[in-house]
Amino acid sequence: MTTPAVLPKGYMQDAAGRLVPAETVKAIDIERDKLVADIVAKAKTLSSQIATFKGAAFGDIGAFVELSAEQYGTRVGGNKGNVTLMSFDGRYKVLRAISEHLRFDERLMAAKALIDECIHDWAQGSTPELQVLVNDAFNVDKQGNINTVRVLALRRLEIADERWQLAMKAISESIQVVGSKTYLRIYERDVKGEYQPIALDVSTA
């Protein structure tokens, strides 16, 4: 459905794209339409302002990180990594957080086969909790994706078996970064000394 650039005088367009004489539309429907249009217009303006603010903030943070690195005669090369900046009095904290989106390649299947082999051979010695942990790690969600956090958590288990160690190596080498998203979080310390976020999201404000 497309909305005409200019509606004919005396008409409104309904959700199906049809032109409806305004005189046949209930007064409450007209008022609702005006309210929604007004809120959307203000939201678009605010969204544009926030986007401009975030872009400028990320640029300023990146420039400051470079400036700080220059004090030691080096360069950091790009806006990589999480950065926390504090005001001198500690009242404010600005955090640039980068979240990477990970996935595993075919080597994860090899890791799973090695882990299964270990658990099968340890049948009497492995705890039910370990088996549940492994099964949960390799379960897929409704979209067919594996939970990366649970799989990576297996690497924290201290198991000396060479096959397990080889499986952990396969997991590490199968990781691929397929994208990343950068977040800006700003905090203010309250009277209790705890940092509270300054909301930039209307759903949390």
N, CA, C and O of each residue as an XYZ file, in Angstrom:
820
protein
N       0.840     -1.197      0.000
C       0.000      0.000      0.000
C       0.870      1.241      0.000
O       1.831      1.337      0.764
N       0.530      2.191     -0.861
C       1.259      3.454     -0.888
C       0.298      4.581     -0.545
O      -0.887      4.543     -0.879
N       0.838      5.574      0.124
C       0.024      6.723      0.501
C       0.283      7.848     -0.486
O       1.436      8.225     -0.694
N      -0.776      8.402     -1.107
C      -0.563      9.511     -2.040
C       0.153     10.660     -1.358
O      -0.039     10.902     -0.166
N       0.985     11.373     -2.122
C       1.705     12.515     -1.558
C       0.718     13.555     -1.040
O       0.943     14.167      0.005
N      -0.361     13.749     -1.763
C      -1.391     14.704     -1.356
C      -2.749     14.025     -1.535
O      -3.102     13.608     -2.638
N      -3.500     13.918     -0.446
C      -4.830     13.321     -0.530
C      -5.821     14.331     -1.108
O      -5.714     15.532     -0.863
N      -6.785     13.827     -1.877
C      -7.816     14.747     -2.378
C      -8.534     15.425     -1.221
O      -8.767     14.807     -0.181
N      -8.881     16.678     -1.397
C      -9.541     17.436     -0.339
C     -10.844     16.746      0.081
O     -11.668     16.353     -0.745
N     -10.989     16.620      1.401
C     -12.215     16.027      1.917
C     -12.162     14.517      2.020
O     -13.179     13.884      2.301
N     -11.000     13.925      1.799
C     -10.877     12.466      1.862
C      -9.776     12.049      2.849
O      -8.834     12.795      3.116
N      -9.932     10.845      3.369
C      -8.904     10.199      4.188
C      -8.627      8.836      3.584
O      -9.481      8.264      2.906
N      -7.457      8.326      3.825
C      -7.103      7.002      3.300
C      -7.157      5.980      4.428
O      -6.583      6.202      5.494
N      -7.841      4.863      4.202
C      -7.925      3.845      5.242
C      -6.760      2.863      5.142
O      -5.901      3.000      4.271
N      -6.731      1.857      6.050
C      -5.607      0.920      6.123
C      -5.466      0.067      4.866
O      -4.394     -0.480      4.608
N      -6.536     -0.051      4.085
C      -6.486     -0.842      2.851
C      -6.095      0.000      1.649
O      -6.015     -0.507      0.530
N      -5.846      1.311      1.880
C      -5.431      2.190      0.801
C      -6.583      2.846      0.061
O      -6.377      3.524     -0.945
N      -7.785      2.646      0.556
C      -8.948      3.219     -0.107
C      -9.198      4.648      0.366
O      -8.964      4.979      1.528
N      -9.670      5.479     -0.538
C     -10.019      6.852     -0.187
C     -11.442      6.867      0.371
O     -12.378      6.356     -0.245
N     -11.576      7.465      1.550
C     -12.861      7.501      2.236
C     -13.246      8.961      2.479
O     -12.426      9.731      2.979
N     -14.465      9.356      2.138
C     -14.895     10.730      2.424
C     -14.771     11.025      3.920
O     -15.284     10.266      4.742
N     -14.100     12.110      4.277
C     -13.862     12.439      5.679
C     -15.163     12.596      6.454
O     -15.209     12.324      7.654
N     -16.223     13.035      5.772
C     -17.496     13.257      6.455
C     -18.140     11.954      6.931
O     -19.022     11.966      7.789
N     -17.686     10.818      6.359
C     -18.241      9.523      6.770
C     -17.419      8.864      7.874
O     -17.805      7.820      8.399
N     -16.288      9.472      8.228
C     -15.416      8.908      9.266
C     -15.853      9.435     10.625
O     -16.101     10.630     10.784
N     -15.947      8.541     11.603
C     -16.368      8.934     12.938
C     -15.381      9.946     13.543
O     -14.178      9.897     13.286
N     -15.921     10.850     14.343
C     -15.093     11.903     14.952
C     -13.977     11.315     15.810
O     -12.858     11.828     15.807
N     -14.272     10.243     16.545
C     -13.250      9.650     17.411
C     -12.128      9.032     16.592
O     -10.976      9.022     17.026
N     -12.459      8.513     15.401
C     -11.436      7.941     14.520
C     -10.532      9.035     13.960
O      -9.328      8.837     13.796
N     -11.119     10.179     13.674
C     -10.328     11.309     13.175
C      -9.386     11.820     14.262
O      -8.223     12.119     13.993
N      -9.897     11.918     15.501
C      -9.062     12.392     16.602
C      -7.932     11.416     16.898
O      -6.808     11.823     17.195
N      -8.243     10.103     16.814
C      -7.206      9.091     17.028
C      -6.122      9.203     15.958
O      -4.930      9.103     16.249
N      -6.559      9.414     14.716
C      -5.608      9.544     13.609
C      -4.691     10.745     13.816
O      -3.488     10.664     13.566
N      -5.263     11.860     14.274
C      -4.466     13.062     14.520
C      -3.459     12.833     15.653
O      -2.306     13.256     15.568
N      -3.915     12.154     16.716
C      -3.032     11.895     17.851
C      -1.849     11.021     17.447
O      -0.701     11.322     17.774
N      -2.146      9.931     16.730
C      -1.081      9.016     16.300
C      -0.095      9.733     15.384
O       1.117      9.591     15.545
N      -0.608     10.505     14.423
C       0.258     11.226     13.496
C       1.159     12.211     14.230
O       2.332     12.362     13.887
N       0.604     12.884     15.246
C       1.380     13.852     16.023
C       2.500     13.160     16.801
O       3.639     13.626     16.810
N       2.162     12.031     17.461
C       3.175     11.302     18.233
C       4.265     10.770     17.317
O       5.448     10.855     17.648
N       3.881     10.224     16.172
C       4.857      9.681     15.223
C       5.790     10.775     14.709
O       6.998     10.565     14.607
N       5.237     11.932     14.390
C       6.065     13.034     13.898
C       7.107     13.441     14.942
O       8.276     13.650     14.617
N       6.669     13.550     16.202
C       7.606     13.906     17.273
C       8.639     12.798     17.490
O       9.810     13.076     17.749
N       8.197     11.539     17.382
C       9.114     10.413     17.568
C      10.188     10.391     16.484
O      11.353     10.111     16.766
N       9.798     10.686     15.251
C      10.768     10.706     14.151
C      11.806     11.807     14.362
O      12.994     11.615     14.104
N      11.343     12.951     14.832
C      12.275     14.048     15.104
C      13.251     13.658     16.213
O      14.456     13.885     16.104
N      12.708     13.066     17.286
C      13.548     12.639     18.401
C      14.516     11.539     17.982
O      15.677     11.538     18.392
N      14.034     10.601     17.161
C      14.886      9.518     16.686
C      16.068     10.059     15.888
O      17.194      9.579     16.020
N      15.794     11.070     15.057
C      16.862     11.694     14.273
C      17.870     12.395     15.180
O      19.075     12.333     14.940
N      17.371     13.065     16.225
C      18.257     13.749     17.170
C      19.129     12.757     17.930
O      20.316     13.004     18.141
N      18.539     11.630     18.344
C      19.298     10.611     19.068
C      20.373     10.012     18.173
O      21.500      9.784     18.612
N      20.014      9.754     16.901
C      20.993      9.200     15.960
C      22.165     10.157     15.773
O      23.321      9.737     15.726
N      21.852     11.450     15.666
C      22.915     12.455     15.527
C      23.781     12.497     16.780
O      25.007     12.570     16.696
N      23.131     12.449     17.947
C      23.852     12.465     19.218
C      24.773     11.246     19.348
O      25.936     11.385     19.729
N      24.257     10.056     19.034
C      25.060      8.844     19.156
C      26.258      8.877     18.215
O      27.368      8.501     18.593
N      26.022      9.331     16.989
C      27.122      9.410     16.034
C      28.219     10.343     16.524
O      29.405     10.025     16.434
N      27.809     11.507     17.048
C      28.778     12.473     17.560
C      29.485     11.923     18.790
O      30.692     12.108     18.947
N      28.731     11.238     19.678
C      29.329     10.690     20.897
C      30.364      9.619     20.573
O      31.454      9.609     21.145
N      30.023      8.721     19.657
C      30.975      7.678     19.268
C      32.225      8.292     18.645
O      33.341      7.832     18.887
N      32.024      9.338     17.837
C      33.169     10.008     17.223
C      34.049     10.667     18.265
O      35.275     10.588     18.190
N      33.427     11.317     19.238
C      34.179     11.993     20.304
C      34.940     10.988     21.168
O      36.087     11.224     21.548
N      34.290      9.868     21.473
C      34.959      8.843     22.288
C      36.150      8.278     21.538
O      37.228      8.107     22.108
N      35.953      7.986     20.251
C      37.057      7.458     19.450
C      38.224      8.422     19.378
O      39.385      8.023     19.474
N      37.901      9.703     19.207
C      38.948     10.728     19.137
C      39.687     10.832     20.461
O      40.906     11.004     20.480
N      38.954     10.730     21.580
C      39.602     10.821     22.884
C      40.507      9.620     23.137
O      41.591      9.766     23.701
N      40.065      8.433     22.722
C      40.899      7.233     22.887
C      42.204      7.397     22.115
O      43.273      7.033     22.605
N      42.112      7.950     20.901
C      43.320      8.206     20.108
C      44.212      9.227     20.814
O      45.430      9.056     20.873
N      43.603     10.290     21.351
C      44.360     11.327     22.055
C      45.089     10.725     23.255
O      46.253     11.036     23.505
N      44.394      9.866     23.990
C      45.006      9.242     25.160
C      46.169      8.337     24.747
O      47.208      8.308     25.406
N      45.983      7.600     23.649
C      47.041      6.695     23.182
C      48.273      7.475     22.745
O      49.399      7.004     22.903
N      48.057      8.678     22.191
C      49.176      9.495     21.727
C      50.093      9.909     22.873
O      51.261     10.226     22.651
N      49.561      9.910     24.114
C      50.391     10.251     25.258
C      51.503      9.237     25.448
O      52.505      9.508     26.110
N      51.311      8.051     24.852
C      52.312      6.981     24.975
C      52.964      6.673     23.638
O      53.610      5.640     23.461
N      52.775      7.611     22.688
C      53.433      7.468     21.400
C      52.923      6.314     20.567
O      53.690      5.713     19.815
N      51.646      5.990     20.682
C      51.098      4.881     19.909
C      49.721      5.242     19.393
O      49.158      6.279     19.745
N      49.185      4.366     18.549
C      47.846      4.536     18.011
C      47.078      3.239     18.236
O      47.647      2.149     18.186
N      45.777      3.373     18.485
C      44.985      2.179     18.759
C      44.320      1.617     17.519
O      43.931      0.449     17.504
N      44.180      2.427     16.474
C      43.663      1.911     15.215
C      42.196      1.537     15.218
O      41.855      0.356     15.286
N      41.330      2.525     15.144
C      39.903      2.244     15.015
C      39.161      2.218     16.334
O      39.748      2.299     17.413
N      37.840      2.102     16.209
C      36.985      2.116     17.389
C      36.679      0.692     17.846
O      35.539      0.235     17.756
N      37.694      0.003     18.331
C      37.522     -1.377     18.750
C      37.578     -1.485     20.273
O      38.305     -0.746     20.938
N      36.809     -2.406     20.799
C      36.875     -2.697     22.221
C      35.977     -1.817     23.065
O      35.577     -0.725     22.659
N      35.672     -2.323     24.254
C      34.860     -1.572     25.202
C      35.707     -0.495     25.873
O      36.883     -0.705     26.173
N      35.095      0.645     26.099
C      35.794      1.768     26.730
C      34.879      2.373     27.793
O      33.698      2.609     27.538
N      35.423      2.622     28.979
C      34.678      3.296     30.042
C      35.392      4.592     30.393
O      36.580      4.587     30.718
N      34.672      5.692     30.326
C      35.223      7.002     30.653
C      34.491      7.542     31.879
O      33.265      7.477     31.963
N      35.257      8.072     32.822
C      34.684      8.601     34.058
C      34.942     10.096     34.156
O      35.989     10.588     33.735
N      33.975     10.811     34.714
C      34.212     12.219     35.016
C      35.202     12.296     36.177
O      35.370     11.330     36.921
N      35.850     13.443     36.327
C      36.898     13.587     37.342
C      36.371     13.315     38.750
O      37.082     12.762     39.588
N      35.126     13.705     39.004
C      34.555     13.501     40.343
C      33.878     12.140     40.503
O      33.357     11.820     41.571
N      33.891     11.340     39.428
C      33.313     10.008     39.511
C      31.803      9.973     39.463
O      31.200      8.912     39.620
N      31.186     11.120     39.249
C      29.715     11.169     39.264
C      29.114     10.559     38.002
O      28.052      9.937     38.041
N      29.808     10.745     36.888
C      29.281     10.266     35.617
C      30.207      9.209     35.005
O      31.426      9.236     35.174
N      29.581      8.293     34.299
C      30.326      7.234     33.621
C      29.737      7.041     32.232
O      28.523      6.917     32.075
N      30.608      7.016     31.222
C      30.180      6.791     29.838
C      30.834      5.501     29.352
O      32.049      5.332     29.444
N      30.020      4.613     28.844
C      30.516      3.309     28.407
C      30.221      3.103     26.930
O      29.078      3.213     26.486
N      31.270      2.801     26.181
C      31.096      2.359     24.796
C      31.291      0.850     24.791
O      32.391      0.358     25.041
N      30.235      0.129     24.510
C      30.287     -1.329     24.540
C      30.071     -1.882     23.139
O      29.165     -1.454     22.425
N      30.901     -2.827     22.756
C      30.791     -3.446     21.442
C      30.436     -4.915     21.626
O      31.177     -5.675     22.249
N      29.303     -5.296     21.081
C      28.835     -6.674     21.185
C      29.024     -7.361     19.831
O      28.469     -6.928     18.821
N      29.808     -8.427     19.824
C      30.062     -9.150     18.580
C      29.060    -10.293     18.408
O      28.701    -10.970     19.372
N      28.623    -10.493     17.179
C      27.719    -11.593     16.854
C      28.575    -12.751     16.324
O      29.270    -12.623     15.316
N      28.504    -13.870     17.024
C      29.348    -15.007     16.693
C      28.543    -16.153     16.101
O      27.349    -16.298     16.364
N      29.215    -16.957     15.305
C      28.638    -18.219     14.856
C      29.793    -19.213     14.712
O      30.964    -18.832     14.728
N      29.443    -20.479     14.573
C      30.456    -21.524     14.471
C      30.440    -22.132     13.074
O      29.386    -22.256     12.450
N      31.629    -22.513     12.589
C      31.675    -23.193     11.300
C      31.589    -24.700     11.511
O      31.229    -25.156     12.596
N      31.921    -25.480     10.471
C      31.732    -26.934     10.521
C      32.596    -27.630     11.562
O      32.318    -28.776     11.914
N      33.637    -26.971     12.065
C      34.497    -27.594     13.063
C      33.782    -27.829     14.385
O      34.234    -28.622     15.212
N      32.666    -27.138     14.581
C      31.886    -27.377     15.791
C      31.335    -28.806     15.809
O      31.183    -29.397     16.878
N      31.039    -29.356     14.638
C      30.530    -30.728     14.555
C      31.599    -31.710     14.997
O      31.310    -32.718     15.642
N      32.846    -31.401     14.639
C      33.956    -32.256     15.066
C      34.110    -32.199     16.581
O      34.361    -33.214     17.230
N      33.956    -30.994     17.137
C      34.047    -30.835     18.588
C      32.954    -31.634     19.285
O      33.207    -32.294     20.294
N      31.747    -31.575     18.751
C      30.625    -32.313     19.352
C      30.896    -33.817     19.304
O      30.596    -34.527     20.263
N      31.456    -34.306     18.202
C      31.755    -35.738     18.076
C      32.794    -36.164     19.110
O      32.673    -37.233     19.708
N      33.802    -35.344     19.322
C      34.836    -35.654     20.315
C      34.255    -35.648     21.722
O      34.584    -36.509     22.538
N      33.394    -34.679     22.006
C      32.772    -34.594     23.329
C      31.878    -35.807     23.572
O      31.889    -36.382     24.661
N      31.106    -36.194     22.558
C      30.246    -37.368     22.693
C      31.069    -38.621     22.962
O      30.677    -39.487     23.745
N      32.213    -38.698     22.300
C      33.111    -39.847     22.489
C      33.613    -39.886     23.935
O      33.676    -40.946     24.558
N      33.965    -38.716     24.450
C      34.434    -38.642     25.834
C      33.349    -39.104     26.799
O      33.595    -39.950     27.658
N      32.168    -38.557     26.659
C      31.080    -38.880     27.581
C      30.706    -40.359     27.493
O      30.373    -40.983     28.501
N      30.762    -40.910     26.290
C      30.440    -42.337     26.129
C      31.457    -43.192     26.869
O      31.090    -44.156     27.542
N      32.727    -42.844     26.749
C      33.780    -43.617     27.412
C      33.780    -43.391     28.915
O      34.219    -44.249     29.681
N      33.287    -42.230     29.335
C      33.259    -41.940     30.764
C      31.923    -42.366     31.389
O      31.603    -41.953     32.503
N      31.166    -43.168     30.693
C      29.786    -43.486     31.087
C      29.605    -43.632     32.590
O      28.635    -43.125     33.153
N      30.538    -44.328     33.242
C      30.404    -44.553     34.675
C      30.975    -43.393     35.486
O      30.580    -43.158     36.628
N      31.923    -42.666     34.865
C      32.613    -41.641     35.638
C      32.078    -40.236     35.453
O      32.340    -39.361     36.278
N      31.325    -40.005     34.372
C      30.825    -38.652     34.131
C      29.528    -38.416     34.892
O      28.695    -39.314     35.012
N      29.369    -37.233     35.391
C      28.178    -36.910     36.172
C      27.025    -36.582     35.239
O      27.244    -36.115     34.121
N      25.794    -36.823     35.690
C      24.624    -36.450     34.882
C      24.604    -34.963     34.565
O      24.129    -34.544     33.509
N      25.133    -34.163     35.506
C      25.144    -32.709     35.291
C      25.979    -32.342     34.070
O      25.616    -31.446     33.307
N      27.104    -33.042     33.889
C      27.962    -32.753     32.742
C      27.237    -33.102     31.451
O      27.300    -32.347     30.481
N      26.554    -34.229     31.429
C      25.829    -34.632     30.229
C      24.726    -33.641     29.897
O      24.515    -33.310     28.730
N      24.021    -33.166     30.920
C      22.964    -32.181     30.700
C      23.558    -30.889     30.166
O      23.004    -30.276     29.254
N      24.693    -30.469     30.736
C      25.364    -29.242     30.319
C      25.749    -29.309     28.848
O      25.543    -28.355     28.097
N      26.312    -30.447     28.445
C      26.732    -30.621     27.050
C      25.522    -30.633     26.132
O      25.521    -29.970     25.094
N      24.487    -31.387     26.507
C      23.291    -31.461     25.667
C      22.636    -30.102     25.506
O      22.201    -29.737     24.414
N      22.567    -29.350     26.607
C      21.974    -28.015     26.542
C      22.788    -27.094     25.632
O      22.234    -26.282     24.891
N      24.107    -27.236     25.704
C      24.982    -26.366     24.909
C      24.759    -26.564     23.416
O      24.833    -25.607     22.647
N      24.490    -27.793     23.003
C      24.379    -28.079     21.575
C      22.931    -28.147     21.084
O      22.686    -28.450     19.916
N      21.980    -27.870     21.964
C      20.585    -27.783     21.526
C      20.397    -26.541     20.667
O      21.033    -25.515     20.906
N      19.532    -26.631     19.679
C      19.265    -25.483     18.817
C      17.927    -24.874     19.204
O      17.042    -25.552     19.725
N      17.799    -23.556     18.932
C      16.545    -22.880     19.226
C      15.573    -23.048     18.056
O      15.832    -23.812     17.126
N      14.460    -22.329     18.116
C      13.444    -22.479     17.075
C      13.939    -22.044     15.703
O      13.412    -22.482     14.680
N      14.961    -21.175     15.681
C      15.526    -20.717     14.413
C      16.666    -21.617     13.940
O      17.277    -21.362     12.902
N      16.946    -22.667     14.704
C      18.019    -23.593     14.324
C      19.398    -23.113     14.716
O      20.396    -23.624     14.208
N      19.476    -22.131     15.620
C      20.757    -21.588     16.046
C      21.207    -22.203     17.366
O      20.393    -22.521     18.232
N      22.513    -22.362     17.498
C      23.096    -22.884     18.729
C      23.429    -21.722     19.655
O      23.891    -20.674     19.205
N      23.193    -21.912     20.943
C      23.485    -20.878     21.928
C      24.998    -20.760     22.098
O      25.630    -21.635     22.690
N      25.573    -19.683     21.582
C      27.027    -19.524     21.609
C      27.565    -19.411     23.028
O      28.656    -19.898     23.323
N      26.800    -18.768     23.906
C      27.259    -18.589     25.288
C      27.443    -19.946     25.971
O      28.446    -20.172     26.649
N      26.484    -20.840     25.792
C      26.565    -22.154     26.436
C      27.701    -22.991     25.864
O      28.390    -23.696     26.602
N      27.897    -22.913     24.552
C      28.994    -23.674     23.939
C      30.333    -23.159     24.445
O      31.203    -23.945     24.818
N      30.499    -21.844     24.459
C      31.770    -21.277     24.905
C      32.010    -21.544     26.388
O      33.158    -21.607     26.828
N      30.938    -21.702     27.157
C      31.088    -21.983     28.584
C      31.748    -23.328     28.825
O      32.355    -23.531     29.877
N      31.647    -24.255     27.877
C      32.278    -25.570     28.028
C      33.790    -25.450     28.155
O      34.440    -26.302     28.761
N      34.347    -24.385     27.577
C      35.800    -24.218     27.615
C      36.321    -23.916     29.013
O      37.517    -24.036     29.277
N      35.413    -23.523     29.910
C      35.840    -23.215     31.278
C      35.951    -24.465     32.154
O      36.469    -24.405     33.269
N      35.464    -25.590     31.644
C      35.549    -26.830     32.412
C      36.977    -27.374     32.368
O      37.571    -27.484     31.295
N      37.509    -27.705     33.504
C      38.887    -28.210     33.579
C      38.873    -29.734     33.477
O      38.742    -30.441     34.476
N      39.008    -30.214     32.259
C      39.028    -31.655     31.983
C      40.299    -31.963     31.222
O      40.557    -31.369     30.174
N      41.097    -32.884     31.735
C      42.438    -33.138     31.188
C      42.446    -34.043     29.974
O      43.435    -34.064     29.241
N      41.380    -34.791     29.733
C      41.343    -35.740     28.618
C      41.754    -35.043     27.323
O      41.238    -33.974     26.996
N      42.683    -35.652     26.589
C      43.214    -35.026     25.375
C      42.123    -34.795     24.331
O      42.154    -33.810     23.593
N      41.164    -35.710     24.280
C      40.078    -35.547     23.316
C      39.224    -34.338     23.674
O      38.784    -33.601     22.792
N      38.990    -34.133     24.970
C      38.238    -32.957     25.406
C      38.997    -31.691     25.065
O      38.415    -30.726     24.570
N      40.304    -31.692     25.332
C      41.128    -30.530     25.020
C      41.117    -30.237     23.522
O      41.087    -29.078     23.108
N      41.142    -31.302     22.711
C      41.104    -31.124     21.258
C      39.745    -30.563     20.835
O      39.659    -29.735     19.929
N      38.684    -31.027     21.505
C      37.345    -30.519     21.214
C      37.254    -29.034     21.548
O      36.659    -28.264     20.793
N      37.840    -28.625     22.674
C      37.819    -27.216     23.048
C      38.607    -26.369     22.041
O      38.237    -25.233     21.743
N      39.693    -26.940     21.525
C      40.467    -26.235     20.500
C      39.635    -26.073     19.234
O      39.664    -25.022     18.593
N      38.894    -27.121     18.879
C      38.046    -27.059     17.688
C      36.958    -26.005     17.853
O      36.633    -25.286     16.908
N      36.395    -25.915     19.061
C      35.380    -24.894     19.322
C      35.974    -23.503     19.145
O      35.386    -22.641     18.491
N      37.154    -23.294     19.740
C      37.794    -21.975     19.654
C      38.083    -21.595     18.203
O      37.889    -20.447     17.803
N      38.547    -22.568     17.422
C      38.921    -22.280     16.042
C      37.716    -22.192     15.117
O      37.830    -21.699     13.995
N      36.562    -22.665     15.579
C      35.366    -22.632     14.728
C      34.605    -21.317     14.848
O      33.672    -21.058     14.087
N      35.013    -20.482     15.816
C      34.293    -19.221     16.049
C      34.542    -18.240     14.911
O      35.680    -18.012     14.502
N      33.460    -17.669     14.414
C      33.545    -16.643     13.386
C      32.733    -15.423     13.825
O      31.598    -15.551     14.286
N      33.328    -14.250     13.677
C      32.621    -13.006     13.982
C      31.891    -12.571     12.717
O      32.522    -12.253     11.709
N      30.564    -12.558     12.771
C      29.772    -12.242     11.585
C      29.183    -10.834     11.628
O      28.490    -10.415     10.701
N      29.456    -10.123     12.686
C      28.944     -8.763     12.791
C      29.112     -8.248     14.203
O      29.435     -9.010     15.114
N      28.898     -6.985     14.382
C      28.990     -6.398     15.718
C      28.061     -5.203     15.817
O      27.672     -4.612     14.810
N      27.716     -4.859     17.044
C      26.857     -3.702     17.290
C      27.453     -2.911     18.441
O      27.869     -3.480     19.450
N      27.492     -1.606     18.283
C      28.088     -0.744     19.288
C      26.994     -0.049     20.097
O      26.042      0.501     19.543
N      27.153     -0.087     21.407
C      26.169      0.512     22.299
C      26.801      1.674     23.064
O      27.999      1.670     23.348
N      25.983      2.655     23.387
C      26.411      3.778     24.215
C      25.565      3.768     25.479
O      24.339      3.859     25.419
N      26.229      3.657     26.622
C      25.512      3.653     27.892
C      26.091      4.742     28.787
O      27.308      4.870     28.919
N      25.213      5.518     29.394
C      25.629      6.656     30.220
C      25.011      6.497     31.605
O      23.827      6.191     31.740
N      25.835      6.710     32.634
C      25.382      6.493     34.004
C      25.663      7.715     34.876
O      26.580      8.494     34.619
N      24.839      7.852     35.916
C      25.052      8.881     36.933
C      24.998      8.214     38.305
O      24.117      7.394     38.565
N      25.933      8.563     39.175
C      25.991      7.954     40.502
C      24.953      8.606     41.411
O      24.861      9.831     41.495
N      24.171      7.759     42.093
C      23.149      8.286     42.986
C      23.707      8.518     44.387
O      24.904      8.349     44.619
N      22.846      8.902     45.309
C      23.283      9.236     46.666
C      23.835      8.015     47.405
O      24.564      8.162     48.386
N      23.494      6.821     46.943
C      23.996      5.596     47.550
C      25.326      5.148     46.945
O      25.909      4.149     47.366
N      25.794      5.905     45.951
C      27.051      5.559     45.320
C      26.913      4.542     44.206
O      27.914      4.039     43.695
N      25.679      4.232     43.822
C      25.441      3.257     42.759
C      25.159      3.990     41.451
O      24.501      5.030     41.434
N      25.675      3.424     40.346
C      25.488      4.055     39.046
C      24.142      3.656     38.440
O      23.837      2.474     38.279
N      23.352      4.671     38.112
C      22.049      4.452     37.499
C      22.105      4.909     36.039
O      22.647      5.975     35.748
N      21.548      4.112     35.120
C      21.599      4.489     33.701
C      20.741      5.701     33.390
O      19.644      5.854     33.926
N      21.246      6.554     32.525
C      20.462      7.659     31.995
C      19.790      7.122     30.731
O      20.454      6.882     29.722
N      18.475      6.934     30.794
C      17.761      6.250     29.716
C      17.736      7.071     28.430
O      17.412      8.259     28.437
N      18.085      6.409     27.326
C      17.956      6.993     25.996
C      16.887      6.255     25.202
O      16.618      6.591     24.048
N      16.280      5.252     25.823
C      15.247      4.442     25.194
C      13.923      4.798     25.850
O      13.789      4.712     27.070
N      12.939      5.198     25.043
C      11.665      5.633     25.627
C      10.955      4.496     26.348
O      10.109      4.742     27.207
N      11.289      3.259     26.010
C      10.627      2.123     26.681
C      11.150      1.931     28.088
O      10.512      1.259     28.898
N      12.325      2.522     28.401
C      12.900      2.359     29.730
C      12.978      3.675     30.494
O      13.381      3.692     31.657
N      12.602      4.760     29.863
C      12.702      6.079     30.503
C      11.669      6.225     31.614
O      11.604      7.268     32.264
